Amino acid sequence: LRYFRSPAAPPQLFTVDTAKARVHPYSLIMQAPVMVLNTNTKRETGRTAQLGNIMAAKAVSDIIRTTLGPRSMLKMLLDPMGGIVMTNDGNCILREVDVSHPAAKSMIELSRAQDEEVGDGTTSVIILSGEILCLAEPFLMRNIHPTVIVSGYNKALQEALVVCKQMAVPVDLDDTKQMTDIVRSTIGTKFSSRFGDQMVNLALTAVRKVVKEGADGKKEVDIKRYVKTEKIPGGELSDCCVLNGVMFNKDVTHAKMRRRIENPRVLLLDCPLEYKKGESQTNVEITKEEDWDTLLRMEEEYIENMCAQIVAVKPDIVITEKGVSDLAQHYLLKANITAFRRLRKTDNNRVARATGATIVSRPDEIQESDVGTGCGLFEVRKIGDEYFVFMEECADPKACTVLLRGGSKDVLNEIERNLGDAMQVIRNVVFEPLLLPGGGATEMAVGQALARSSVGLEGVEQWPYVAAGKALEVIPRTLAENCGANVIRVMTQLRTKHLTLDNATWGIDGTTGKLADMQDLGLWEPFVVKVQTLKTAMEAACMILRIDDIVSGMAKGPQG
């Protein structure tokens, strides 16, 4: 129905017959909205999405802000299985926290990437990233385009890396005092700081044992594979030590085998010392009863031959990753050989590296060169209720075991995490022997340098460039907050100090909350860790800023 009105005639109501008037029937009905996305999906766009992301990032950084510095607090987390985790390691906390916001998940990935790459600075990277995003909020409110903010941040990052390179101080890897200072500044912020010197020595000794020169002159430091941390509850923390060799949790396969051998010959296998079973079901038809005895005898002969090949190289210890049958144990015991079975592949690799043995896949291929003679003492000892095999006094072990003793499982887990961080820091310094001052000094110096160089920039980009420098101040500020100092006064004093380039090493003493020269305190951090923290935090913040649309949908159920 429509009204038609002419200037002369009064308004009249007409009925339009669509068939005669050739009017398309749908043009008379209002257009229905087109649904592209599933009705279950939740969508945020534009400013809402950007501000939501910034809030999420801020929430994640607030969770672990109190865990920075030597006066840091611990967090207690209850995992879904009912286990308790007590830690102040940023990566460990965020790994256990269950979040639903996509931007918060991306922040948590940051700390994991930092942990895998350099092993330290997981807390700093989250705090820094959250602060960079917070300072971008006012720019978004003023309708500055995110790409302009990102461009300013990227320029600031490049300048920051240049400043870090200028501030870096070379380190001598053989200087034990300097290396000790580096590790102490890492462990100083952790739970195990009260056992400081002992932890430092454990980490230094362990890493120096596994450093290996490559063929091309490059150094190889594989902590993950060749440094095993064995945690045994009980005993004192002062009983912790780095073995000059390896240990594993096994006992001999036969009670009468030797449990202590000096200068043993070690043979490593990754094949079973038992009769081969058919891979699928095997049926055998026997016509004579003697054939059954023949079959059994063939099995026994097979094992006897296998053991004879092993005995031929006169080993004292045989370790295999697979099973050892009772008959094989009997033949090995007759030859006065100690056998171990079902050793983990990773443990076997460590034993091979420590004793100089080669892992053999078939007994008929054993050569004299495969036998390891690098171990000085083999002994099976009982600690608590468990039996442990110690292979010590190795000539040149390129693998080692760190034995940790402590009151409870939670304490041991935390010490293991702290020791892992310390070893990663030493590894980083071995690869790139450069240091930067800690205690927020580097961040403050870079922030001031950015403020000085921002004068040369033109246009709107200058604002985010300066903001990036301001964001770096969050590290010294948090250090001051965590030890209960007067934050505003301390930060003002620190800014004043950094106005001249000569005071670039001044930062905040995290224990007292006062200004201190990091050179006097001996607080140094590896160059790699600092630079990686800046890169990761800045790049992650830039990526989150460029998101303007979040579609979170419900997963479709099974169709039936």
Disulfide bonds with the S-S distance in Angstrom:
none
